[in-house]
Amino acid sequence: MTEGSQWPAATVAIAFLAFVAAIFLTVFFRDGIDGAMKAWSAIGTIVGVLTGAIPSYFFHRTAQAAQRDASALKAAADAATLQKAKEFGLRI
């Protein structure tokens, strides 16, 4: 199985952050800091959750790739190697 490129996901993440910044700056220049703070209080929690989901997505993809690599190595190993790995704490 081939690993797909992560640049499309990174592009979406950067575009999302740019979109949020554009909203905030537009409101700031139009209504001043009071309007910007009101807008931020309205969307801040949602932005925080979505911004937290961005690194979570990338860490999850990295963990999946590591699991595939470990599974492939385990499948390719012979019995003696698996026994030695168990001695070093590998859970099979």
Backbone bond lengths (Angstrom), bond angles and torsions (degrees), N, CA, C in turn:
res aa  C-N    CA-C-N  psi(-1)  N-CA   C-N-CA  omega(-1)  CA-C   N-CA-C  phi
1 M - - - 1.441 - - 1.530 108.02 -
2 T 1.318 116.40 132.44 1.455 120.02 -178.55 1.517 110.49 -93.98
3 E 1.290 114.88 144.91 1.467 121.65 179.23 1.517 108.51 -86.08
4 G 1.324 116.80 125.98 1.460 121.40 179.58 1.514 111.00 -75.12
5 S 1.305 114.48 162.67 1.457 120.83 178.65 1.522 110.24 -70.08
6 Q 1.317 116.00 145.99 1.457 120.55 178.72 1.519 112.36 -97.26
7 W 1.340 118.18 -1.86 1.461 118.13 -177.29 1.522 113.24 -66.11
8 P 1.351 121.60 -33.25 1.468 117.62 176.32 1.532 112.39 -62.83
9 A 1.312 117.27 -40.37 1.464 120.72 178.42 1.525 110.50 -66.85
10 A 1.314 116.79 -39.51 1.465 120.12 177.81 1.521 110.72 -65.23
11 T 1.322 117.11 -37.10 1.462 121.06 178.18 1.524 110.83 -63.86
12 V 1.320 116.57 -42.65 1.464 120.49 178.16 1.531 110.00 -63.91
13 A 1.322 117.62 -42.22 1.462 121.20 179.70 1.536 110.90 -62.72
14 I 1.320 116.80 -44.49 1.469 120.38 179.50 1.524 110.25 -66.79
15 A 1.329 117.03 -39.74 1.468 120.32 178.27 1.523 110.70 -63.12
16 F 1.331 117.39 -39.53 1.465 120.49 177.94 1.526 110.79 -62.26
17 L 1.322 116.52 -46.31 1.464 119.46 179.64 1.527 111.29 -64.08
18 A 1.338 116.86 -38.44 1.467 120.32 177.42 1.531 110.87 -65.80
19 F 1.321 116.85 -37.83 1.458 121.27 178.59 1.528 110.87 -63.27
20 V 1.312 116.57 -44.52 1.470 120.66 178.58 1.530 110.14 -63.69
21 A 1.327 116.70 -42.16 1.466 119.94 178.46 1.522 110.80 -64.01
22 A 1.332 117.03 -39.30 1.463 120.36 179.27 1.522 111.33 -64.16
23 I 1.324 116.91 -41.68 1.467 120.25 177.28 1.532 109.98 -60.74
24 F 1.307 115.66 -49.17 1.461 120.09 -177.77 1.528 111.16 -61.32
25 L 1.330 117.28 -46.06 1.464 120.48 -178.36 1.526 111.78 -67.59
26 T 1.321 117.01 -37.77 1.467 119.86 177.74 1.518 110.89 -61.74
27 V 1.321 116.28 -47.29 1.461 119.83 178.89 1.523 110.33 -64.59
28 F 1.336 117.28 -39.34 1.469 120.90 -179.86 1.529 111.45 -61.94
29 F 1.336 117.02 -46.82 1.465 119.44 -177.86 1.525 112.25 -73.97
30 R 1.320 116.76 -24.01 1.462 120.08 -179.44 1.538 111.94 -85.35
31 D 1.344 116.89 -44.65 1.467 120.79 -173.09 1.525 114.08 -117.51
32 G 1.309 118.59 0.20 1.453 121.09 -179.82 1.523 111.83 83.10
33 I 1.303 114.76 -174.06 1.462 120.90 -174.88 1.518 112.04 -66.22
34 D 1.333 118.04 -33.78 1.465 119.68 179.38 1.532 111.02 -63.00
35 G 1.305 116.38 -45.61 1.465 119.73 177.84 1.517 112.16 -64.73
36 A 1.340 115.72 -38.99 1.460 119.49 179.14 1.527 111.35 -65.21
37 M 1.323 116.52 -39.63 1.466 119.72 179.04 1.526 111.42 -67.79
38 K 1.330 116.70 -36.69 1.463 120.01 176.49 1.523 110.81 -66.01
39 A 1.333 116.48 -41.99 1.468 119.89 178.16 1.527 110.51 -64.30
40 W 1.329 115.83 -41.86 1.456 119.32 -179.97 1.529 111.49 -65.17
41 S 1.327 116.43 -38.10 1.464 118.75 178.77 1.519 110.91 -66.75
42 A 1.326 116.97 -28.61 1.458 120.33 179.44 1.527 112.38 -76.54
43 I 1.329 116.84 -36.48 1.477 118.59 -175.12 1.523 113.66 -113.98
44 G 1.317 117.67 -1.32 1.461 120.98 -174.14 1.517 114.74 -59.24
45 T 1.314 118.14 -42.50 1.465 120.75 -178.43 1.517 111.29 -66.12
46 I 1.322 115.95 -43.73 1.463 119.64 179.69 1.525 110.28 -64.63
47 V 1.314 116.83 -42.61 1.465 121.03 178.05 1.527 110.00 -61.74
48 G 1.318 117.49 -41.23 1.463 120.76 179.11 1.517 112.54 -62.33
49 V 1.313 116.55 -42.96 1.470 119.87 179.30 1.520 110.54 -65.46
50 L 1.323 116.53 -46.07 1.466 119.21 -179.61 1.523 112.13 -67.40
51 T 1.320 117.21 -36.66 1.459 120.16 177.13 1.532 110.42 -66.93
52 G 1.306 117.57 -35.62 1.467 120.56 175.48 1.512 112.66 -69.00
53 A 1.318 117.44 -26.56 1.460 120.74 179.20 1.521 111.96 -72.67
54 I 1.310 118.03 -24.12 1.466 121.09 -177.71 1.532 111.04 -63.32
55 P 1.341 121.01 -56.24 1.463 118.62 178.71 1.523 112.16 -65.64
56 S 1.314 116.56 -31.47 1.465 119.76 177.55 1.522 110.86 -59.12
57 Y 1.314 116.85 -41.95 1.462 121.67 178.48 1.526 110.84 -60.06
58 F 1.344 116.93 -47.58 1.460 119.99 -177.89 1.525 111.93 -68.68
59 F 1.340 118.61 -38.55 1.464 120.48 177.33 1.523 110.51 -65.62
60 H 1.329 116.82 -37.03 1.466 120.41 179.04 1.524 110.59 -64.93
61 R 1.320 117.47 -42.56 1.470 120.32 178.34 1.522 111.26 -63.75
62 T 1.330 116.99 -39.26 1.459 120.76 178.80 1.523 110.61 -66.01
63 A 1.320 117.77 -40.95 1.465 121.54 178.28 1.525 110.93 -65.16
64 Q 1.330 117.46 -38.74 1.464 120.42 177.41 1.526 110.76 -63.61
65 A 1.322 117.34 -41.89 1.464 120.96 178.71 1.529 110.84 -63.98
66 A 1.324 117.01 -41.14 1.465 120.53 178.16 1.524 110.91 -64.36
67 Q 1.329 117.20 -39.10 1.464 120.73 178.11 1.525 111.10 -64.83
68 R 1.339 116.84 -40.69 1.470 119.47 177.48 1.520 111.05 -63.45
69 D 1.345 116.78 -41.07 1.458 120.40 178.62 1.531 110.78 -63.22
70 A 1.322 116.85 -44.26 1.464 120.54 179.93 1.527 111.07 -64.67
71 S 1.306 117.31 -39.67 1.466 120.72 178.55 1.519 111.11 -65.19
72 A 1.328 116.51 -39.87 1.464 120.26 178.88 1.520 110.67 -66.18
73 L 1.320 117.31 -41.52 1.468 120.41 178.51 1.527 110.84 -65.44
74 K 1.318 116.34 -39.96 1.465 119.88 178.83 1.528 110.68 -64.92
75 A 1.317 117.14 -39.66 1.461 120.50 179.69 1.524 111.72 -68.07
76 A 1.325 117.62 -30.46 1.459 121.41 -178.31 1.525 113.07 -85.39
77 A 1.320 117.54 -14.32 1.462 120.82 -175.29 1.532 111.15 -78.36
78 D 1.326 115.02 149.85 1.465 119.72 175.27 1.533 109.64 -88.31
79 A 1.311 116.74 174.02 1.463 121.82 -174.91 1.528 112.30 -61.16
80 A 1.324 117.69 -39.65 1.471 120.50 -179.07 1.534 110.85 -65.09
81 T 1.309 116.09 -40.22 1.463 119.90 179.14 1.517 110.76 -66.69
82 L 1.330 117.17 -40.72 1.456 120.72 178.25 1.524 111.02 -63.73
83 Q 1.339 116.89 -40.32 1.465 120.60 178.49 1.525 110.80 -63.75
84 K 1.335 116.24 -42.64 1.465 119.85 179.21 1.530 109.92 -65.08
85 A 1.333 117.88 -38.37 1.468 121.60 178.90 1.519 110.16 -64.55
86 K 1.338 117.17 -37.70 1.477 120.20 177.04 1.513 111.02 -63.02
87 E 1.306 117.05 -36.90 1.467 120.95 178.47 1.530 112.00 -63.82
88 F 1.318 115.77 -30.22 1.457 120.70 179.05 1.509 113.04 -89.93
89 G 1.341 117.06 4.80 1.464 120.33 173.08 1.505 115.81 105.09
90 L 1.327 118.99 6.30 1.454 120.04 177.28 1.517 109.93 -69.40
91 R 1.323 116.73 130.24 1.468 120.64 176.94 1.511 108.37 -94.24
92 I 1.301 116.36 117.40 1.470 121.11 -178.49 1.500 109.48 -112.14
